[in-house]
Each structure stands twice: as structure tokens, then as C-alpha cells.
Amino acid sequence: MWTPSQPSKKWRSALTRTRLSRRFGLAATAALAAVPLSVLAYSATSTSSAAAPNVTPGQTSGILPTSKIILESTVQVNLTHHTATLPLHRGAFHGRTVWYVLTESSNEGAARDLNVNFAPKLANLGIDCPACVQDVTQSVPPGNKFGPAVTNFAGVPDFSPTRVLTPGHPMPFPPAVAKPGGVGDAHYSPFIRFRGSTTVYNAPIVATGDGPFDVVRHTNTADRVLKINPAKPAGPGRYYAPSVELLVINGFDSGQPILYVSTDASEAVTATLERATFVPLLARTPFRGGDDFLGSARERIFPFVNGQTGQNNPQAQGLTHLIVDGHASEDASLGNTALLAALRNGGDSLNVQGDFPTLTDPHRQFAYSPLWEAQFAQWTDKAVRLGLNLRQTDEFQILNLVATRPDLITGPNGMPFGSMNVLINCPVIAFTAEQPAEDLVTPIPGAQVETRGSFTP
């Protein structure tokens, strides 16, 4: 953790060089928790000087066609609400009811059976960190005729804290106050394995208790829970099940707009900005900077710390944009229509994800993991001055730029680009335009991608 301090002279002077100077916001804040605040002297962001139409990626209202849903268990994606409705599963913790969603499995057969995403890397989660996967058991309801067992968890989140995000001044980031609304206990991990099985599932808990559920202040629900739909009464020979409506996030993969949810993060400020549960244990998952290397459970996500801002700016992107234009300080609810409108019209940070379940290359498909390691990118003063800090939508495009133009893009404060050991659990839900299939460019030799060009013949 760190405490806010006065901005550096460099940061202050940057404010005078841009028409609109807004600072940091979202997932990247986590990584920066390990960096002394006095070091964080980013160049200021800017917005385009010419008025631009409000460009929103893909479909932005109505019900998304099921043909565009990736997580097949998804009941519905309501773009007007900016939500995905997922099946809700009952669990227990020391006699208390908890509720979780199921999004990934490390076993392909189980993934197909349960209509969840296949994520083979999850099998590596216990390497050097047995606690990163919590061992669970199941209890079968007495006289069960048809229906699921109850999952008995070893650790749970506490959703009673009040989420607080107060932007800093004069720059929104670092926040003056950042407190996550959900905190996992010492034994909680969203990743579970039933005793006697080797399959790892992504099963984040999103609510506790038997109701009524607080979906406005979120005192017993995760901060992205906007509605819980109880199961309909079932007579003889019938079966109904509950569901939960979760606030989604807009992003990009391979040049295409996508949707995902964020459920957990490894650092408190990031968890606050992500509206996720703070789970410090995730930082111990294998392994820092691992990406697609042997033994890694992680995949990469690319947040820009100082992209352009502006609700009507088609080049807006990044963490500053989220905190300035995405109503990041407010509680999310179906009644907060201004927040929902801002997010569905591009107010999210619009992060770029890496390997993805729909990519044509099987290597890229099977490298997908919901455990995303943030690779924070910072535009240099030169890039901002020349107006080159444009919206990015493709992983390899970013990595090629990092490799060839260090005068335009670096890690935070000019540090080397790469891992800062910040983890976010972000299961993929859907795409809203065309299916991500191929990257926009090929990685060049020497970029941070292991290809034939990485090796000496």
C-alpha cells in the first residue's frame, strides 16, 4: 500500500502542456502499488482537439445474439443494461450460504459438459502455491431427485465493506481514497478443485447469505452484481435455477470489441477500480511474467495508463479515461442509468487482451486464461505531443510498438515494459462485432512474444 503525496514538478508541468490533463484509473493501479508514489510522474493525457462523434465498438444496445456469446452457459447479454446474466450456483461456508458463478475449467471435457470456457493453464495454478487453488467438497441435498450438489468452500469474501473511490487532486490518480467493496479471507481463492479430482474451475463467489440481496450498495454482493434472479418454484418433474446479472466490461482482442467480467484482483486499489474482490493470494500464482511459458497460469492484458480521455472522443482509452469518463467513483446499479450509459458507450478502460478462445491458431486458443497479468503501457511526452497516443486494439500491435518505438511507449514512468505482478480474474463473455480470429499484425523478431524469430538459428 502507499499513501498519496504531492505530484512531482514534472507531473505539474505536464498539466500546463495539454488542453485536458487527466491522470490514471483502473486495473493498472494495482501494479503501481509496488512503486513509490514519488516515482509516478507520468506525462499528462490529452483529448483530441477536434470534436468527434461518439464512436462505440460493436453493438451497444439491445440483446446480444447468442451466436456472439463465447461463455456458452451465459443466459443473456443485455447491452442496454451493460450486463451478462450467468447461472448462479449455491455453495456453503461453515453453514452459511454463498453463491458463485462458474466460468472456466482446466479440463476440456468438463468445460464442454458445463458450457464454460476451456482454460488449460488453470491446471498450473497450484505450482509453488498450493493455496492458490482452494480444495472444496460437495454435499448432496437429502432426497435429491435432480439438481446440483452444494459446494463447500474453505474461504470466502466479505462484501460488507463500503467501496470508496475518491479521485486525487489535481490528478484523478492516484486516488485520494481507494477501498475495495469485497475482500477475500486468508483461505479464499476463486479457483477451486474438488477433493479427489485434478480439474481446476474458476468459481468466484459473487454473493453471500439467503437474501434479500443488496444490489445497490452491495453489502452482501460483489460490486458488479446488478440483479439476482431467484429460481422459479418447481413442481413435480420440473427444474428451475437462479441466475445473476453482472456488469460487463468493454475491451478489445485482435482488433475486435469484446466483453468480459472482472471478479477478483490481487491489489486493493486495482480491486476498487475494477469493482472486484480484493484477493492478495492471486499475486502468488505461477508465475510473474510467465505468459505462455512452461508452468504459467497467466495470460496478458494491456491497460494504457495515460491514453486519451473524453466521452465523445473515439481515441479515448485507458485508466485515466475510466476514472474521468466512466463514473468510477459511483456504485453500479440498474438504477444508475448515467453510469450504465457511460460504460456501454465506451467509458470503460478498453483494455486489450492477449490469447483468446476464438482465435484461429489452436496455440493461441489453448493459451487463454482468465487470470490476466496486467502489462501497463505509458505513452511518452513525445507521443502525446505528436498526437500518436491513439486507441490500440491488438496485442501484437502493442508489442511491436514497444519493441520498435521506445520513444513513444514504455512501462510506467519510462520503466521497462512488462510484468508488474498485478493479476485480475477476467472471464471472457462475448464479442460484439466480428469474432476475434487473427491478430492485425505479425510479431516482429525481438518483440515480447516467443516465436521462431526469438531464437538464433
N, C-alpha and C positions, 0 to 999 in steps of 0.2 A: 504493500500500500504506500501511498505518498500523500503529501498534503499540498494544496495549491500554493503557489508562490507568485510573485510579480513576474510579468512577462519580460523576456530579455529585451535589450535595446534593439537587437536585430529584428525581433518579432514586432516591436513597437514601430520601427521604421517601415517595416513591410506594410503596415496598415495604411500608411500615407501614400503608398505606391499603387494602390488598387482602388477601384471605384467602390467595390463592396468587399470587405475583408471579413470572412467568417472562418472559424477555426475548425476544429476537429469534431468527430462524432462517432459512433458505433464500434463494431467489433474490434477495431484496431486498438482501442483504448486499452484493451487487456494487455497486449504486448508491451505497451508503453508503461505499464505499471512497474516493470522492472527497470525502467530507465529514469534516472533522476530528472525531475521536472525542469530543473535549471538547464538541462541539455536540450529540451524540446523547443527549439527555436525554428519552427517551420516557416517557410515562405508563405505569404498570405495567398488566399484563394481569390479568384475573380469570377465575375459573371460576364457573359458576352455583352458587348456594348449595344448590339442591335437587338431590337425586340424580335423574339422568335415565337412561333406557335408552340403551344404546349404539346410536345411530342411524347406519347406514351407507348412503350413497347408492347406489341401484340394486343390481343383482346383485353379490354379493361372493364367491361360491364356484362351483366347477364350471367348465365350458367355456362361454364366451360364445357365443350363437348367431351364426352368420355374418351374419345379417340386421342385426346391430348393429355390424358392423365397417365402418369408413369407409375405412381404408387397405386396399384390396381385395387387395393382394399378401400380406397377413398370413395366415400359415399357420394360426395358432390363437391365441386369447386364453385363457390358463389363469388364472382368477381366484383359484383356490386358491394358485397359485404367485405371483400378482400379476405375471404376465408376458405378453408378446406374443412369439410366435415369428415371425420375419421371414426371408425368403430372404437368404442370405449370399453375397456376390459377391467373387470373387478380384481382387486388384489387385497391383501391384508398385511398389517404390520402390528404385531402384538395385540391382536384382537380389534384393531381399528381398521376401518375400510379405507382403501386408497384406490385410485383409478388411473389407468395408464393407457397409452396408445402403443401400437406395435407397428414398426416401420421398416425394419431390416432384419435379415437373417444371414449368418455366415455360411449356411448350407443351402445349396441351390434347390434341392428337393423341398426343404421346409419353406423356402421363400415362395416357390410356386404353389405349394399347398395352401399357404396362408395369404397369398396375393400381396406379398410385401417385396421390397427391393432386395435383390441379391447383392451382398457386400462381403466377398470372401476375406477381405483384410480384417474383418472383425474377429476372425479366428486367432489373430496375433495379439489381441488386446491384453492377454494375461502374461505376455513375455516380460519378465523382470518387474511385473506389477500385478500379482495375483488379485489384489483388492480392486483393480480397475474393472473387473467383472464380478458382480455380486452373485454368489450362489443362492439360488432360490429353490423353494419346494412348491408343491401344489396340493390342494385339498379338494376332494370331490364332494360336492353338496350331497347330503343324505338323500337317497332315493332318486338320484339324478336320472331322468329319462332321456334327455337330450340337452346338451349345453356344455359350456366350458367349465374347467376347474378354476378354483381361486388360486392365484399366485401369491405365495407368502414371501414377502420381501425382508431382507436383512437390514436395509437402510431406507430412509425416506426423506423427502424435502419438507421444510417448514415454509408454508406460504403465508404465515401470519404477518411477517414484517411488511411495512409500507414501502413500496417502491418510491424512491425520491431521486429526481434528476434536476439539478439546478444548474443551468449553463454558467460558465465562467464569465468574467467581465475584465477587460473589454472583449476577449475572445471567448466563444462558447466552450471551447475545450482548452485546458482540462476543466471538467465540471467543478463548480464550487462545492457541490454535494452530489454524491452518487451512491445510492444504497439499493441493492437488488431486492426485489419483492419475494424471492424464493431462495432458500439456502439449503443445500443438502447436508445431512448429518455425516459423521465420520465414516459411515458404512455405505453411504448412498452412491451408486453409480447407475446411470440409465441403461447400462449394458448388463444383461443378465444371462445366466446359464443354469439350467435345471440340474440339480444333483443327479448324477448318473448319465448325463448327456455331455457331449462336447460342443454342441451348437450354441453359438452366441447370438442373442437377439438384442435389438435396440428397442427398449421398452420404457421410455421416460414417463414418470408419474406426472400427471397434469392436474390432479385434484385429490383432496382428502376429505373423509367424512361421508355421511349419508345425506347431506343436503340440509336445508337449502344451500345452493351454491352461489357464492358472491362473484358475479361476472362483471362487476363494475369497479370495485376497489380490489378485488382479487385476494381477499383474506384467507380463502381456503382453496383457491385455484391458481394455476400458473397465469402469468400476466398476459399470455396470448389466448387464453380461453375466453371466448366471447359468448358461448352458449353451450349448455349441456342438455341434451335431449334424452329423457328417461325412456326406458323400454316400454312399449305398449303392453297393456295387460294381455296375457296369453292364456287362452283356454286350452282344453284338451287337444292334443295333436297340433298345437301351434307353437311358434317360437318367434320372439322379437328381442332385439338387443339395443342397448343405449349407444349414443354417439356424442361426439364433441365437436364444436365448431372452433377452429383455431385460426388466428390471424396469420396470414402468409406473408412472405417477403418476395419482392421482385428482384431478379438478378439476371445474369447472362451466362451462357455457356456456348462456345463455338459460334459466336455471333448471333445467337438466338435468345429471345427472352424466356426466362424460366421462372417457376415458383417453387419456393421451399419454405419450411418452417424452422424456427430456431427454438430449441428446448433447453439447452444447457450450455454453460460457458465456464472456462477454467479460472476466470478472474472477475473480481467483483464489479469493476466499472464496465467491463465488456458485458457482463450479465445484465447490468442495469440498462445499458443502451440496447441490447438485443432483446429485452423483455424475456430473459431466460433465467433458469435456475442456476445459481452460483454453485458449481461443483469443482472445488480445487483439485480433486483427485484426477481430473482429466489431464492435467499438466504432466502426470507421470506415465501416461500412455506411451507405448513404443511408436516411434521414438523421435526426438527433436530433429527436424529437417529430413525425416525418413522418406516421405512421399512414396514412391513406388519401389524403394529398395527392399531387399530381403528382411522380413521381420517387422515391417512397418504396418501400423493400423491406420495411418493418416493419409489424407489427401489434401490438396492445396486449394485455398480460396484467396482471392486478391482484392482486398479493400484499398481504396485510394484515400489517403488521409486529407488531401487538400485539393480535391477536384473542384470543378466549378459548382456554383450554387445558383438558386433561383427557381421558383416554381414554374416559370414559363420559359426555362432555358433548356433546349434539347441536348445540351452538352453537360448538364448537371450530373454529378456523380460523386459519391464518396461519403466519408464520415461527417465532414463538415456539413454537407448537403443534408444529411439525415437529421442532424440536430437543429439546423436552421429551418429547413423546409418540411420536415417530416413529423412535426408535433411530438418530438421525442420526450418532452417533459410531461406529457399528459398520459393519464390512464387510458388504455384501449378498451372500448366497449362498443356494442352495436348502436348505442345512443350517441356516441361521439362521431357524428357524421362528418365533421370537418376533418378529423384525423383520418378516417377511412378514405375520404375523397383525396386527401393529400397523398396518401400512400399508394392508392391504386393508380394515381396519375403521376407516378414517378418519384414520389418523395422518399422512397427507401434509399439506402446507400448504393444500391445497384452493383453489388459485388460481382466479380467474375469467378465462376467455379472452374475447376480443372476436369479430371476424368469423370465421365458421366454415363449413366446406364444406357443411353440410347445411341452412343457413338458407334460408327460402323466398325471400327477397329476393335476386335474382341479384347485385345490387351487393354485398351482404354476402358471398355465396359467393365471388365473384371477388376480394374484398379479403383473403381468407385468405392468410396467410403463416406458415411455420413459424418465422420469425425474430421472436420476441416481444420487445417492448421493455417492460420492467417499469415499471409505474406504481404506486409504493409508497404505500399508504394507511395513515394512522395515526389510530386513534381518540383523541379528546381525553380529558382527565381527566373532563370533564363526561359524555361518552358512557359511559365506564367506570363512573362513579359512579351513573348512572341506569340501568345495565344495558342500554344501547342498542347495545352493541358485539356485534351479533348476526351470525350467519353470512350472508354475501352470496353470491348465485349468478348474478347477471345484470349485464352490463356497463353498460347504461343506468341501471339502478337505482343503481349506484355513482356514475355520473357526475352523475345528478340530485341525489343526496345531497351530492356535493362542491359543486355549484353553489348549492344552497339552504340547506345547513346547515354552514357553515364552523365553527360552534361544536361540531360533532360529529366532523367528519372533515377531515383536511388531509393534506399530504405530511409526511414525517418531520420531527419537531421543530417542527411548525407552519409549515414551509416551503410555498410554493405547490405545489399538486398538479400532477403531470405527469411528464414525462420526466426521468430522471437518467442516461440514456445507458447503461443496463445491458441487454445483449442475451443471450437464451437461445434455442438452437435446440431447439424442442419440436414435433416432428411429431405430428399428431393420429392416433390409432389407432382409437378406437371410442367408443360411448356405452353406458351400462349400464342405462338405464331407457327413457325415451322419446327419440326423435330430436329434438335441438335444432332448432327450426323458427322460432319467433318470440320476440323479447325480451319480458320480463314487463311492461315499460313503454315508453312513447314518450319519447325525449329531449326535454327542455324547451328552449325558446329560450335560448341563452346557455350551455348545457352544452357540454362539450368534445367536441362532435360537429358536423360540418359538415352542417347541414340548411337547409331554406328559412328556418327561424327564425333562422339565423345572420346573415342579410343584411337590410339596410334597404331596404324597398320603394321 
